[in-house]
Amino acid sequence: MGINTFPAPSSTPTPPGAGTLVAQGLANAGAYMANLSAGSYVIDCKGYGTNTYPSGFTINSSRGVTGKKVQSGTHSYTNPVYVKLDNADPAFTILSQPNTTGYNSMVYNTSAHMATNGSGTWLIVTSNGTDWISYKSIDYGATWAASVTTGLNVATSASIIGFTYVNGIWFLLGSSGWQTRSSDNGATWSSSAQVGTTSAGSIAYGASTYVMAAQGTTTTTNIYSSTDGATWTARTASDASAKNSVAFGAGVFVAVGNSGSIMTSTNGTTWTARTSGTTTTLRNVVYAAGLFVAIGGTVILTSPDGTTWTSRETGSSNGQIHYNHSTNGLLVYGGGYFWAQDSITANVKYKSMLMSSDGITWTKCMQTQVDQGSTSGPGNLANEYGIFSSASSAIYDSGFYTVNGNSTGGTTLVLNRFMPMYVSIYSVSGTALN
């Protein structure tokens, strides 16, 4: 059985105290939501990957639903959990605790950027102090091959702004317009080239055209297009705001940027400004499940066509959606869900995973609150269930939702993988949880 194949367990015996089966299914990326009425339930979860699977799971009653009681003790894959809801919960959520792995053998210099081809190959790019180097994994981040030097060096590109896989090409986008690319899964990289002089962080492909969003502040420095991903042409944008992200879907490119800027194009050449209804800087946009979703600050916007946009409630603990300006990976889609990360308040670290099955209604499916001065704070990522204070990027691939960050002192790369599990929810037969 391949690592990305997740059938139901061959045997799912009814746990003690269970009555009628209410809901059952695969929790892709370790998250499962059910619409439950008030009552008592038995939650039974089966994990996959006996050697690497996390040790337990978390139960969240979302959207401020009150009256939830959960049996105390460890929530493990061998012990069913009893839950009582005094009120209905339309988005009752079960989330696996992540498999957290630190990679001391990998060169790590406080910053790393991760991307996937969506078929099990992952690349991580980091700096050895002189060059930007890449590592490759073909087993969903379990093991990593020796590093390869990319076409970028630290002297010309002090930072990485974006790293993405688009239409068979891995694009590594550095500062001041410098970039390189690989068409053989990171085995070799092109010589570095400078496209304009402003940093770019996002590339999309559609209509036989690559489009790159750049952070220039003139109409000819924030959008570029290419037919091959190597030679780029500056295009005249519909406004001069820096562009942070671009996506393609429904036959149209959508680019978002500073001051709520949104513009669209059907060919990557001619662009039209759209009304977003906000002046908040938009950091990311993706297209999935028939919908464009754009995020920034306290704002989530959706559109079916890129033209008409609607504001949505974030479901965040403090209203903010977390982003890292050097990557566009903290809003992703996979396993039937949009995934985003909560942001940071001034004095307290709130880290939540936000999920939505439709991009319209968002649920906070995990939250931790850690004082900045706490010894179990941002540096000790394992204690935060994989919700990083300094997350660099997040990806979804074949059932795995993975976030990367750094350990205490920034010397060890840490990956937290949320993996599939099979969930069964039963009514309670006999005495209910008090």
Order of alpha helices (4+ residues) and beta strands (2+ residues): beta-beta-beta-beta-beta-beta-beta-beta-beta-beta-beta-beta-beta-beta-beta-beta-beta-beta-beta-beta-beta-beta-beta-beta-beta-beta-beta-beta-beta-beta-beta-beta-beta-beta-beta-beta
